[in-house]
Structures are given as structure tokens and as C-alpha cells.
Amino acid sequence: MRFWLCMIAALAVSSAARAAPPLEAYGRLPAIERVVLSPSGDRFAVIGKVGSDRRLTVRQADGQGIYQANLGAINVRYLYWAGEDRIVVLTSQTVGAHSENLPLQVWSAGLDIDLKSNKLINIFHGSKSVVDAVFAWFGARQINGRWYAFVGAVPFDKVQAKMAGGNGRVYPDLYRVDLESGSYEPVAKAGLGRTDWVVGADGAVVAHATYDTRGKIQTLFWGASNDRPITSRAVADGKLELDGLGREPGTIILADRAVGEEEAREMRPSGAPDGEVLYSKVETAKALRDPISSQLIGIERSDGGAEFRDQSLQKRYLAAIRAFPDARSRLDGFTADLGRMLIYTDGAKDSGTYWLIDIAKKSARPIGDARPEIKPEDLGPSKMFAYKAGDGQALEGVLTLPPNRSAQGLPLVVLTNPRVAGPRSILRFDGWAQAFASQGYAVFQPNPRGTLGYGDTFRQRAEGEVGKRLQTDVSDAIVALAAAGMVDPKRVCISGEDYGGYVALASVTLQQGLYRCAVAISAPSHLQRFRSWAKERAGDDAVRMGELMAPVGPTGAEDLLTISPANYAARADAPVLLIHAAEDSVVPVEQSKSMAQVLKSAGRPVELIILDKEDHFLAKEETQVQVLAAAVAFVEKHNPPN
């Protein structure tokens, strides 16, 4: 039964016969954006969308309603339970302007909701000692019967010191917030750079990591002080990152990226200096933790598969996902014994469904559809397609075909990855791929060298290849698809965002004769200027510099002049659509404005869309719909599907 679908008005759809969904259905935000299971598994909380507003709904496992609140037109980033009767909502917004003497950046606000009393507390709101924002989340802990949140916060005196002293970044300290009263107190101060903490079940700091931007050194310490170092490493030698508590109290997990593919090592105060390797090759994986103790009990890999250390838990998990043999499953929540699990599925015939699994009852009940407008019959078939690059490198990607259409001589749209070393494209629901497929296009999402999930050697082969082999890895797919008879190589367009937008621009400037049009969203185009901007923002913080340069990857070894699309605007051989958020804090909007200018000056066809009052993440539904509609219309104009 799907009686739970009535919990959000936006989820209700008619069972009557209907036409295929409109294009905007593929661009709309999910009707259900987030679902979290309480520690006991007796309750679940849902963030759903009603118009432009977000609605929080809390229900018992049997579907009975407990709480409902309209949160307004806010961007919800995270949702956490603190026990069974409290929920913490973290939202985001872009702040900063020249008048405020702050660069554009994304901040989070925290909202604490008491389900028993209906009392709401805005964390740090109106504070006279700290900035009204939550800069990091380190967990909720129950101490002497009261619930506390451990978060990163910036005291006003740090901001004042920065403004008085000139340039330099401000790093959050660790604070403890009483979720009943809203009062707060500092727990530990940040070091010379960014600091991360691991908080134990009793609220004590088990370990912390500092990133000294002056010496460019990463150091891990036991406890809150700096008198018990664990290990230290130069930033240039690979990233060390605390990843929460280990399997037992007092232990921590260290993510080590210096060894190639990331290793997860468990460290003990009295154990071996290098710790115990628990997992290797866990790129983009996330830790699975006991919902009560927060101790590590397993990991979930980037493809959605979970691995539990306890074989009894693994058996329960495998039994649960057997209910979904034809879909990708993602474990979104569970009780300590996995007696109840929250699973999200999507795939070739599933546009996204949330399920509550009850092992004792041997039941899998649907909570609701993420995209109720898009039914299984609306989805085009997808499969992995293997091919080889010009130098013989084995590659693959996801091929999506139009529904109810023969796969012969189709027009093609290439959708590129937003990161150089980003997660691989896998068989899952993708709104943009299905949107173009619904209009009659074949869609290919390549996994070029450097993509995560194929091994360290594969990732290393991307080094120094931005604008070079990473470009031909994409275009070689067209040759292979044409050789298979599925696409027409003379009817191809390319689209991407972030680094994928760079690839789209480079595909018609650094390369020629391949595409009939290019759509570049939030794309770096002047790489020299982009690096200068990142350097100005990061200062001497090498870790931050790496984060800011993520949209174009590790380009330090290349000559940026030779791989910047803006320097080759006169060679552009296809129309270009540039789309950029006015308040983008990740890739400045000037990158697209200047690219549009040099293309116009060179007499090349270009369109520029600036998204007012929008940030890099395009979190507003109207923006998502607008961007998709503009991209499809541009492709249809220059590469008609029929």
C-alpha cells in the first residue's frame, strides 16, 4: 500500500491514464528530498517539497503522523535525529558582498525542533558572541539525560581580529549547544588552520586534526590538546582526514589518501603507530555508524553497495536489497541491529523510491516516490557501454536511449562529469539524461581516466591530461558509439557543469569538428584567472586551495595558457550556451561573462544566461527547471532530434 504518499500534497498523483511527463518534470527537485530514520527505527522524518517550500513531516513506522511544519523556501542540506524526540535541520544560504567586506560563500544555519513541545530553536540566532551560522557538524550526544549538538562556530572576536589584521582565513572552533535551552559553550579552539574533531559518546573530544597553513603540515592528536600527536604529514604528500569513531570506544578512523586509493585505518591510543587497515580502495565511500553509539559498523561504497564487518548484519542487509533486484539500492538509515532499514532505490525503471524495511515482518513498505510524475514507462533504457581511447585505454560510460525508439543513427548528447576525479557514472536515475532521452536523443555519460572507482593507476593517468587526453577520452566515445551504429557522429552536442562545463567549452575550442553545440554551466574558462581567484581566496592554505581548484582538478603542472578555452575563442566552431549563477562562490560568474565577451569579440555565436539571486548549487526548483529547459531548447535548435 502507498497510503503514505498522502503525507505530502506534492506526492499525490492520479492513477488515471495520462500523457508522458512534461520536460519540466525532469528538472524539478524531488518531491521527497531527504528521509532519516530515528535511532530506534520507530519513526522517520521526511523533507518534502510543496511548491517552493520545504515541509518537514514526522511519522511513526506504521505511517501515523506525529509532526508537520512548513519550513518555507529554504535549502535543507542535512537532517539529524538527536534521540527520538528531537530533530536538527541544517540549511544553507549564500552570504557575503563587497559592502559586508566578505567574499561570496555558503553558510549553514541550524534549527533545533523539539517534537514533544513543538519548540523551535535557531542555533546561535541573535548571539552576541558568535556568528549566526553553523560551520560544521560533529554529532549529537546525550549527556546526563540532556541532548547536545557539537558544531563548528566562529566567535566574533576572531572576525574582528581578522579584520584588524588584514588578510587571513577564520577557522571555526568547536562548540557544545544545549538543544533544550539553546545555550552554548566553547569546547576546543581551532589550531593554526582548519581543525576537525571527533567527539565520543560522553561528549569528550577523542581526537582532533589540524591543518597548519603556515607550515603546510597536517597533524592528528589524541584528545583536545596538542600534547599527544598521532601522526603528521606534509599537505603535499597526501591528505589525512579524521572520519569519526572507530569500532570501539576510544578509537578513531583515519582516511589516508597518500597511499593512492584511499585507505581507512583504525587508530588506537595504545596500538600500532600506523593503525589497522580496515578498508582499502574506498574512494567516495561513506562510513556506516551505529545510530546510538556512532561507532563504525561498515561502509557504503560509491555505487551504493554496503559492507558490514558483522556478518549477521551483512546477511540482513543482503536479504533486504534482494527485494530490489532490478534497481540500484542505497542504504539511507538503519537501526543498530538492522532490524529496520531505510532504503532508496532508483534505476532503469525507477525514478526514485524510498522504502522502509522491517526484517521481523519481512516487509518492504514504500514511503513515497521522489519523482511521482515520472513513471517506469517514461524512462529510457540505460546500460554500460565499453570502449577504448585512442591510446588503447579501456573506458566505459552510461548510455541512455530514448524510450520506444530504435537505437540506430540517433542524435547524441554527451553529459560530462562535474569533477576531474569525480565519482563514476553508474546505472541510476539521472534527470538530465532522461530529459534528453525523452526528447529523442541518445545520451552518453563517459567515465574518462581519473574517474574514481577504477583503481589508483586509472586515476593517476589523468594527471597532466586536463584539456588533453581527458578531452579525447570523451570524444573517442562518439567514434565507438558511431561504429556500433547507435548514433550519428555528425549530430552530437555536449553539455556539462563545473569541470564538465570546461570540457564542453574545450570541446569546441581546443578541439574542432566534433560537436554541433556546447552547453557550459558554471564553467571555468580562463584557468589562469581562476587559479588567481582561488589563490586570493585560499591565501597560504594549501588544503583550501585544492578544494577551490576542484572544478578543474590538479592543473598545476600544465601550462594553463594552452588549455584555457577563453584563449582559443576564435577557434570555436559551434554555438555555445553559457549559464552561470550570479552569486556563485565556487566558480565566479566572471568566468562565463568574460568567455561570452571573447566569443562575441571573435564573432562566434554565444548565448549567456545569468541566474539572479542563485548560488553555485542551483538549489531553487525554478532555477533547475529554467536551466534544463534552456539547455534542451539550445540543443534542439542546433541539433534537432528528428
ABEGO torsion letter per residue (X at the ends): XAAAAAABAAABBBABBBBBBBAAAAABBBABABBBBBAAGABBBBBBBBEABBBBBBBBAAGBBABBBBAEBBBBABBBBBEAABBBBBBBBBBEBAAAGBBBBBBBBBBBBBAAAGBBBBBGBGBAABBBBBABBAEBBBBGGBBBBBBBBBBAAAAAAAAAAEBEBBBBBBBBBBAAAGBBBBABBBBABBBBBBBBAAGBBABBBBBBAAAGBBBBBBEABAABBABBBBAAAEBBBBAEBBABBGBBBBBBAAAEBBBBBBBBAABBAAEBBABBGABGBBBBBBAAAGBBAEBBBAAGBBBBABAAAAAAAAAAAAABAABBBBBABBBAAGABBBBBBBEAABAEBBBBBBAAAGBBBBAEBABAABBAAABBBBBBBBBBBAAGBBBBBBBBBBBGBBBBGBBBBBBBBABABBBBBBBBBBAAAAAAAAAGBBBBBBBBBGBBGAEAAAAAAABGABGBAAAAAAAAAAAAAAAAGABBAABBBBBBBEAAAAAAAAAAAABBGABABBBBBGBBABAAAAAAAAAAAAEABAAAAAAAAAAAEBAAABBAAAABAAAAAAABABBBBBBBBAABAABBAAAAAAAAAAAAAAGBBBBBBBBBGBBAAGABAAAAAAAAAAAAAAAAAABBAX
